[in-house]
Amino acid sequence: MAHWERVIRTSDDTFVARQGFGLEPNFPRRNWFGKIVYDGPDWCFLRFGATRTRMPDGRIICVGGEHEDFYDPDFCIYNDVVVLRPHSGQIGVNIDSGSVEIYGYPERVFPPTDFHSATIVQNKLYIIGRLGYQGTRSESETPISTLDLTTYHIEPIQARGPVPGWIYEHSSWYDSKRHAIVVRGGKVWRADTKDETPNRAAYRLHLADMRWECLAERETRQYFVIRRTGRELFDADLAAFRPSVPHESIVLEEQRTSNNQFIVEGVRITLEDWVNEIEATIEGELAPDARDLILSELVEYLRGKTECVWIPEELPEGQLPSKQRLSGLLSDD
């Protein structure tokens, strides 16, 4: 456990951590009898698909996530909860400050979880959806667990009604007026396809009676590209952009300045920096006035970073942004 805490504080990957102990890289090897043996993945806190939820009292609740992918010897999808308590004025813990708590759970209670959503409702964190390991997924289910934010007790929850399916990389937003969580965007796993399937539907989970409601079977998903005319190097620092419309910022598990995510009117907006262009993805039905204001403020923000001229353009239906074009090219190889 002391080693795990040190890995969290230093942000070391498994290769660097093993070097510090004078160990060889964690690759399969042959033993004295010529048999290939493998020790299993080293524990690591550098993860994709984890959630980091910042609490009003300063705690950061980190849930699950995966390290690397199936081809890596340290690939693992985690089912833990890590509580970070940074010192005042700090954004995280480091080797000299802050405290760390690590909670583990039986897989039958809390299966390995990645690309889920985490939504605070009163004194609980609702963990909805996940990708998980192959062989554990079901199109007819939507995993739900609650984490007690005082005791860190996790409880799997069953809900009735039309479920979103095996959803992941989605957004969840608490609607306090209805005491419900709205789920939209992201992707849904399909057993009959190897391609990723975008989720175009929107659902509401009523917490009083744990009941799913389908709000829309197909919502709009809009892609905008804001291209620049110049070529000089600059740092857009998208993480610092804040629109004037009421919004809820999403804390990304990877602390990158090239990305930003926030929720407006229950709709997730994702901004990504692709060097010479900024891409904005709007997942759901957002009022045109709010959409246009956010885009115009983003253009003004970018103009303040450089003397380039920035031109926003909506991509036509069927044309994919850079990230998805690149993903398609890689999957074809």
Stockholm file with secondary structure:
# STOCKHOLM 1.0

chainA/1-333         MAHWERVIRTSDDTFVARQGFGLEPNFPRRNWFGKIVYDGPDWCFLRFGATRTRMPDGRIICVGGEHEDFYDPDFCIYNDVVVLRPHSGQIGVNIDSGSVEIYGYPERVFPPTDFHSATIVQNKLYIIGRLGYQGTRSESETPISTLDLTTYHIEPIQARGPVPGWIYEHSSWYDSKRHAIVVRGGKVWRADTKDETPNRAAYRLHLADMRWECLAERETRQYFVIRRTGRELFDADLAAFRPSVPHESIVLEEQRTSNNQFIVEGVRITLEDWVNEIEATIEGELAPDARDLILSELVEYLRGKTECVWIPEELPEGQLPSKQRLSGLLSDD
#=GR chainA/1-333 SS CHHHHHHHHHTCCHHHHHHHTTCCCCCCEECTTSCEECCCCCCCCCCBSCEEEECTTSCEEEEEEEESCTTSTTCEEEEEEEEEECCTTCSSCCSSSCEEEEECCCTTTSCCCCSCEEEEETTEEEEECCCCSTTSCCTTCCCEEEEETTTCCEEECCCBSSCCCSEESCEEEEETTTTEEEEESSEECCTTCSSCEECCCEEEEETTTTEEEEEESSCCEEEEEEEESCCCCCCCCGGGCCCSSCCEECCCSSCCTTEEEEEETTEEEEEEECSSEEEEEEESCCCHHHHHHHHHHHHHHHHTTCSSCEEEEECCTTCCCHHHHHHHHHHHC
#=GC SS_cons         CHHHHHHHHHTCCHHHHHHHTTCCCCCCEECTTSCEECCCCCCCCCCBSCEEEECTTSCEEEEEEEESCTTSTTCEEEEEEEEEECCTTCSSCCSSSCEEEEECCCTTTSCCCCSCEEEEETTEEEEECCCCSTTSCCTTCCCEEEEETTTCCEEECCCBSSCCCSEESCEEEEETTTTEEEEESSEECCTTCSSCEECCCEEEEETTTTEEEEEESSCCEEEEEEEESCCCCCCCCGGGCCCSSCCEECCCSSCCTTEEEEEETTEEEEEEECSSEEEEEEESCCCHHHHHHHHHHHHHHHHTTCSSCEEEEECCTTCCCHHHHHHHHHHHC
//
